[in-house]
Amino acid sequence: MKLIVPVKLLPTPEQAAALAGTLRTVNTAATWLAEQAQTTVRRSRADLQREYYPWIKAAGLSAQPALHVIRKVADAYKTRAANLKAGNYGPKGSRRRERIENTPIRFRPTAAQPFDDRCLSWQHDVRTVSIWTTAGRMKSLRYIGSADQLKTLEQHRQGESDLVHRDGMWFLYATCDIPEPDTQEPGGWIGVDLGLANIATTNTGYRAAGRGLRRHRDRQRQLRAKLQAKGTKSAKRVLKRQRRKEFRHATDINHQISKRIVVEAQRTAHGIGLETLTGIRERVRLRKPQRATLHSWAFRQLGEFIEYKARHAGVAVVFVDARNTSRECRKCHHIERANRPSQARFCCRACGFVEHADRNASHNIAARAAKQWGSGAQSAAPAPD
């Protein structure tokens, strides 16, 4: 199982300047190469390397960083082509799609840059790395991390590491290949219903209310609007300091929820059933005041957290079709839109069964997961990032 382990770098001012200059150089070269690829329509890795490798090296890069720049540009155009084919940028002939198709890809001066073992080496005993920069090989660059992160990094690091500059701090995101334990045969299933009012509800009685997170987001949204309206230098400094606070808070809550669900499943030898919520933002129709809440809800992140933690613990995870899970009666399986008269209340029009709507949906998800697992069908879950 692939796992990304972030560690924080502690560079001196001279080392930080060398790292910043390296990122500027590689991303300037990547932007120039992307412009050439847009003009010549030669965007495969082989074509770009054949035509422009000497030019990239002449920009001040050695062999391996030059190849990484070429690969980064080719992968960026490949991703854009896939999004265009999937219609993520609008239908053919739309102004947005044509603008994106005709605009060269650009890279921020501080965009992340991958480093392989030829350009980056780890000294785990002294907690330092040796990394290539445009100013020469930089040695004795210190890093820190939690005990679990450092242990995982030392035992399972494999592949590339990305150099990232964010909020004035430097990080290395290392790829680790952790062996997965055998998935145990589940003795039962925990169905997890994801929602806005309640972030997660299970058929075992656990419910994570979303009121606190919504209030936190509302406060952050009001604060941003107030600071943007003020427009002073001090207001801009506060905006810069606050810009990732909401994201960090939501990520921390998702980690807590996912950990609790996986620990319960592991303790009770149960599997976990999740909904496939792909395209929910396009399917759901809400009033305008509710749209910001829907689009800021990190439901995919929570699903990914549950999945990778469950795989690491040997817990089975099955993604099931989410259609009608909130309208189906778990007792008589009658499906009707009127079965759910309100957000929180479920009342079956056929048998009269009454229960909290999210709890009823979680039971339906658990039943579908058990049926799908018993039939040997493959999960509809996408591969984790």
C-alpha positions as CSV (number, residue, x, y, z in Angstrom):
1,M,0.0,0.0,0.0
2,K,1.4,3.4,-1.0
3,L,1.4,6.0,1.8
4,I,2.7,9.6,1.6
5,V,4.7,10.6,4.7
6,P,5.4,14.3,5.1
7,V,8.4,15.5,7.1
8,K,9.2,19.2,7.8
9,L,12.6,20.5,6.8
10,L,14.6,22.9,9.0
11,P,16.8,24.8,6.5
12,T,19.2,27.6,7.4
13,P,18.6,31.0,5.6
14,E,21.3,30.0,3.1
15,Q,19.8,26.6,2.5
16,A,16.3,28.0,2.2
17,A,17.5,30.5,-0.4
18,A,19.1,27.6,-2.4
19,L,15.9,25.6,-2.2
20,A,13.8,28.5,-3.4
21,G,16.1,29.2,-6.3
22,T,15.9,25.5,-7.3
23,L,12.1,25.6,-7.4
24,R,12.1,28.8,-9.4
25,T,14.5,27.4,-11.9
26,V,12.8,24.1,-12.5
27,N,9.3,25.6,-12.7
28,T,10.5,28.3,-15.1
29,A,11.9,25.6,-17.3
30,A,8.7,23.6,-17.0
31,T,6.5,26.6,-18.0
32,W,8.8,27.3,-21.0
33,L,8.6,23.6,-22.0
34,A,4.8,23.6,-21.6
35,E,4.6,26.6,-24.0
36,Q,6.6,24.7,-26.6
37,A,4.4,21.6,-26.2
38,Q,1.3,23.8,-26.6
39,T,2.6,25.2,-29.8
40,T,4.0,22.1,-31.5
41,V,1.3,19.7,-30.1
42,R,4.1,17.3,-29.2
43,R,3.3,16.4,-25.6
44,S,4.4,12.8,-25.0
45,R,7.3,12.3,-22.7
46,A,9.4,10.7,-25.5
47,D,8.8,13.6,-27.9
48,L,9.6,16.2,-25.4
49,Q,12.7,14.5,-24.3
50,R,13.9,14.0,-27.9
51,E,13.3,17.6,-28.9
52,Y,14.0,19.7,-25.7
53,Y,16.2,17.8,-23.4
54,P,19.4,19.8,-24.3
55,W,17.4,23.0,-23.9
56,I,16.2,22.1,-20.4
57,K,19.7,21.1,-19.3
58,A,21.0,24.4,-20.7
59,A,18.6,26.2,-18.2
60,G,20.9,25.1,-15.4
61,L,19.6,21.7,-14.6
62,S,21.5,18.4,-14.3
63,A,20.3,15.2,-16.0
64,Q,17.8,13.8,-13.5
65,P,16.1,17.1,-12.7
66,A,15.8,17.8,-16.4
67,L,14.1,14.5,-16.9
68,H,11.7,15.2,-14.0
69,V,10.8,18.5,-15.5
70,I,10.0,16.8,-18.9
71,R,7.9,14.2,-17.1
72,K,6.0,16.8,-15.1
73,V,5.0,18.7,-18.2
74,A,4.0,15.5,-20.1
75,D,1.9,14.3,-17.1
76,A,0.2,17.7,-16.8
77,Y,-0.9,17.7,-20.4
78,K,-2.0,14.0,-20.1
79,T,-4.1,14.9,-17.1
80,R,-5.6,17.9,-18.9
81,A,-6.5,15.7,-21.9
82,A,-8.2,13.2,-19.6
83,N,-10.3,16.0,-18.0
84,L,-11.2,17.4,-21.4
85,K,-12.3,13.9,-22.6
86,A,-14.4,13.4,-19.5
87,G,-16.1,16.8,-20.0
88,N,-14.9,18.3,-16.8
89,Y,-14.2,21.6,-18.5
90,G,-17.5,21.8,-20.3
91,P,-18.9,20.5,-23.5
92,K,-17.2,20.8,-26.9
93,G,-17.6,24.3,-28.3
94,S,-18.0,26.0,-24.9
95,R,-16.0,29.1,-24.2
96,R,-14.4,27.6,-21.0
97,R,-13.3,24.5,-22.8
98,E,-11.8,26.4,-25.7
99,R,-10.0,28.8,-23.4
100,I,-8.4,25.9,-21.5
101,E,-7.5,23.9,-24.7
102,N,-5.8,27.0,-26.2
103,T,-3.9,28.1,-23.1
104,P,-0.4,26.7,-22.3
105,I,-0.1,25.1,-18.9
106,R,1.8,27.2,-16.4
107,F,3.6,26.2,-13.2
108,R,3.8,28.4,-10.1
109,P,7.3,29.4,-9.2
110,T,6.9,27.5,-5.9
111,A,5.2,24.4,-7.4
112,A,6.4,21.0,-6.0
113,Q,9.3,19.2,-7.6
114,P,10.0,15.4,-7.4
115,F,13.4,14.1,-6.4
116,D,14.5,10.5,-6.8
117,D,17.3,8.6,-5.1
118,R,19.9,10.0,-7.4
119,C,19.1,13.6,-6.3
120,L,18.1,13.0,-2.7
121,S,19.5,10.7,0.0
122,W,18.4,10.2,3.6
123,Q,20.6,9.9,6.7
124,H,18.1,8.6,9.2
125,D,20.5,8.2,12.0
126,V,21.2,12.0,12.2
127,R,17.9,13.1,10.7
128,T,19.3,14.9,7.7
129,V,19.0,14.7,3.9
130,S,21.4,15.5,1.1
131,I,19.6,17.1,-1.9
132,W,20.5,18.4,-5.3
133,T,20.0,22.2,-5.9
134,T,21.0,24.6,-8.6
135,A,23.6,25.9,-6.3
136,G,25.2,22.5,-5.9
137,R,24.6,19.5,-3.6
138,M,23.2,20.5,-0.3
139,K,24.2,18.3,2.7
140,S,23.1,18.2,6.3
141,L,19.6,19.6,5.7
142,R,17.8,18.7,8.9
143,Y,14.2,17.4,9.1
144,I,11.7,16.5,11.8
145,G,8.5,14.5,12.1
146,S,6.5,12.4,14.6
147,A,7.9,9.2,15.9
148,D,5.5,7.1,13.7
149,Q,6.3,9.1,10.6
150,L,10.1,8.7,11.1
151,K,9.7,5.0,11.8
152,T,7.6,4.5,8.7
153,L,10.0,6.6,6.6
154,E,13.0,4.6,7.7
155,Q,11.5,1.2,7.2
156,H,9.3,1.6,4.1
157,R,10.5,4.6,2.0
158,Q,10.6,3.7,-1.6
159,G,10.4,5.9,-4.8
160,E,10.4,9.6,-5.1
161,S,10.0,12.5,-2.7
162,D,8.4,15.8,-3.5
163,L,9.9,19.1,-2.3
164,V,7.1,21.4,-1.2
165,H,7.1,25.0,-0.1
166,R,3.9,26.0,1.7
167,D,3.1,28.9,4.1
168,G,6.8,29.8,4.5
169,M,7.7,26.3,5.5
170,W,9.6,23.5,3.6
171,F,8.4,19.9,3.5
172,L,9.4,16.6,1.8
173,Y,6.5,14.3,0.9
174,A,8.1,10.8,0.8
175,T,6.4,7.8,-0.8
176,C,6.4,4.7,1.4
177,D,5.4,1.2,0.3
178,I,3.8,-0.5,3.3
179,P,2.9,-4.2,3.1
180,E,-0.8,-4.7,3.6
181,P,-2.1,-7.3,6.1
182,D,-4.4,-10.0,4.9
183,T,-8.0,-8.8,4.8
184,Q,-10.0,-10.6,7.4
185,E,-13.3,-12.2,6.6
186,P,-15.9,-9.8,8.2
187,G,-18.3,-11.2,10.7
188,G,-20.7,-8.3,10.1
189,W,-20.8,-4.9,8.5
190,I,-20.7,-1.3,9.6
191,G,-22.7,0.9,7.2
192,V,-21.5,4.5,7.1
193,D,-23.9,7.2,5.9
194,L,-22.3,10.4,5.0
195,G,-24.2,13.7,5.1
196,L,-24.2,17.4,5.8
197,A,-26.3,17.6,9.0
198,N,-24.4,14.5,10.4
199,I,-21.0,14.0,8.9
200,A,-21.1,10.3,9.5
201,T,-23.7,7.9,10.9
202,T,-23.2,4.2,11.5
203,N,-25.7,1.4,12.1
204,T,-23.9,0.6,15.4
205,G,-25.0,3.9,17.0
206,Y,-22.1,6.3,16.3
207,R,-23.0,9.7,14.9
208,A,-20.6,12.6,14.2
209,A,-22.7,15.8,14.1
210,G,-21.7,18.4,11.6
211,R,-23.0,21.4,13.4
212,G,-19.6,22.4,14.9
213,L,-17.8,22.1,11.6
214,R,-20.5,24.2,9.8
215,R,-20.3,26.9,12.5
216,H,-16.5,27.0,12.2
217,R,-16.8,27.4,8.4
218,D,-19.4,30.1,8.8
219,R,-17.2,32.0,11.2
220,Q,-14.2,31.6,8.8
221,R,-16.3,32.7,5.8
222,Q,-17.5,35.8,7.7
223,L,-14.0,36.7,8.9
224,R,-12.6,36.4,5.3
225,A,-15.4,38.6,4.0
226,K,-14.7,41.2,6.6
227,L,-11.0,41.3,6.1
228,Q,-11.4,41.4,2.3
229,A,-13.7,44.3,2.6
230,K,-11.2,46.1,4.8
231,G,-8.3,45.7,2.4
232,T,-5.5,47.0,4.6
233,K,-2.0,45.5,4.8
234,S,-2.7,44.1,8.3
235,A,-6.0,42.6,7.0
236,K,-4.1,40.9,4.2
237,R,-1.5,39.5,6.6
238,V,-4.3,38.0,8.7
239,L,-6.0,36.6,5.6
240,K,-2.7,35.0,4.6
241,R,-2.3,33.5,8.0
242,Q,-5.9,32.2,8.1
243,R,-6.2,30.8,4.6
244,R,-5.6,27.2,5.5
245,K,-7.1,27.1,8.9
246,E,-10.5,25.9,7.8
247,F,-8.9,23.1,5.7
248,R,-6.7,21.9,8.6
249,H,-9.7,21.9,11.0
250,A,-11.9,19.9,8.6
251,T,-9.0,17.5,7.9
252,D,-8.4,16.9,11.6
253,I,-12.1,16.1,12.1
254,N,-12.1,13.7,9.2
255,H,-9.1,11.9,10.7
256,Q,-10.8,11.6,14.1
257,I,-14.0,10.2,12.5
258,S,-12.3,7.8,10.2
259,K,-10.0,6.5,13.0
260,R,-13.0,5.8,15.3
261,I,-14.9,3.9,12.6
262,V,-11.9,1.8,11.6
263,V,-11.0,1.0,15.2
264,E,-14.5,-0.1,15.9
265,A,-14.6,-2.3,12.8
266,Q,-11.2,-3.9,13.7
267,R,-12.3,-4.5,17.3
268,T,-15.6,-6.2,16.3
269,A,-14.2,-8.0,13.2
270,H,-16.6,-6.2,11.0
271,G,-16.2,-4.8,7.5
272,I,-17.1,-1.2,6.4
273,G,-19.7,-0.3,3.8
274,L,-19.4,3.2,2.2
275,E,-21.5,5.0,-0.4
276,T,-20.1,5.8,-3.8
277,L,-20.7,9.5,-3.9
278,T,-19.0,10.3,-7.2
279,G,-20.7,13.3,-8.9
280,I,-22.8,14.3,-5.9
281,R,-22.1,18.0,-6.4
282,E,-23.6,17.7,-9.9
283,R,-26.6,15.6,-8.8
284,V,-27.7,17.5,-5.7
285,R,-29.9,20.5,-6.1
286,L,-29.8,23.0,-3.2
287,R,-30.9,26.5,-2.4
288,K,-28.2,29.1,-2.9
289,P,-27.3,29.6,0.8
290,Q,-26.6,25.9,1.1
291,R,-24.3,25.5,-1.9
292,A,-21.3,26.8,-0.2
293,T,-21.7,24.2,2.5
294,L,-22.0,21.4,0.0
295,H,-19.0,22.5,-2.1
296,S,-16.8,22.9,1.0
297,W,-17.8,19.5,2.5
298,A,-14.8,17.1,2.3
299,F,-16.8,13.9,1.8
300,R,-14.3,12.4,-0.6
301,Q,-11.5,13.0,1.8
302,L,-13.3,11.3,4.7
303,G,-14.0,8.3,2.4
304,E,-10.4,8.1,1.4
305,F,-9.3,8.3,5.1
306,I,-11.6,5.5,6.1
307,E,-10.4,3.3,3.1
308,Y,-6.6,3.7,3.6
309,K,-6.8,3.2,7.4
310,A,-9.0,0.2,6.9
311,R,-6.6,-1.3,4.4
312,H,-3.7,-0.7,6.8
313,A,-5.7,-2.5,9.6
314,G,-6.8,-5.4,7.4
315,V,-10.5,-4.4,7.5
316,A,-12.6,-5.1,4.5
317,V,-14.1,-2.0,2.7
318,V,-16.9,-2.2,0.1
319,F,-18.3,0.8,-1.8
320,V,-22.0,0.4,-2.7
321,D,-24.5,2.2,-4.9
322,A,-25.9,5.2,-2.9
323,R,-29.2,5.4,-4.8
324,N,-32.3,5.3,-2.6
325,T,-30.3,4.4,0.6
326,S,-32.2,7.2,2.4
327,R,-35.6,6.3,0.9
328,E,-35.6,2.6,1.3
329,C,-37.1,1.0,4.5
330,R,-34.7,-1.3,6.1
331,K,-37.6,-3.5,7.4
332,C,-39.8,-4.0,4.4
333,H,-37.5,-2.5,1.7
334,H,-40.2,-0.3,0.4
335,I,-38.8,2.6,-1.6
336,E,-40.7,5.9,-1.9
337,R,-39.7,9.5,-1.8
338,A,-42.4,10.3,0.8
339,N,-40.7,7.9,3.2
340,R,-38.5,10.7,4.3
341,P,-40.8,13.6,5.3
342,S,-37.9,15.6,6.7
343,Q,-34.1,15.6,6.8
344,A,-33.9,13.7,10.1
345,R,-37.1,11.6,10.1
346,F,-37.8,8.4,8.2
347,C,-41.4,7.0,8.2
348,C,-42.2,4.1,5.9
349,R,-45.5,4.5,4.0
350,A,-45.9,0.8,3.6
351,C,-45.2,-0.7,7.1
352,G,-45.1,2.4,9.3
353,F,-41.5,1.8,10.5
354,V,-40.1,5.0,12.0
355,E,-36.4,5.8,12.7
356,H,-33.8,8.5,12.3
357,A,-33.2,8.8,8.5
358,D,-29.4,8.6,8.6
359,R,-29.5,5.6,10.9
360,N,-31.9,3.8,8.5
361,A,-29.7,4.7,5.6
362,S,-26.6,3.3,7.4
363,H,-28.5,-0.1,7.9
364,N,-29.3,-0.2,4.1
365,I,-25.6,0.5,3.3
366,A,-24.5,-2.3,5.6
367,A,-27.0,-4.7,4.0
368,R,-25.8,-3.8,0.5
369,A,-22.2,-4.2,1.5
370,A,-22.9,-7.7,2.9
371,K,-24.7,-8.6,-0.3
372,Q,-22.0,-7.3,-2.6
373,W,-19.2,-9.0,-0.5
374,G,-21.1,-12.3,-0.5
375,S,-21.6,-12.2,-4.3
376,G,-17.9,-11.7,-4.9
377,A,-18.5,-8.4,-6.8
378,Q,-15.7,-6.0,-6.9
379,S,-16.0,-2.7,-5.0
380,A,-16.8,0.3,-7.1
381,A,-14.2,2.4,-5.1
382,P,-11.7,4.4,-7.1
383,A,-8.0,3.6,-6.5
384,P,-6.7,5.8,-3.6
385,D,-4.5,8.8,-4.5
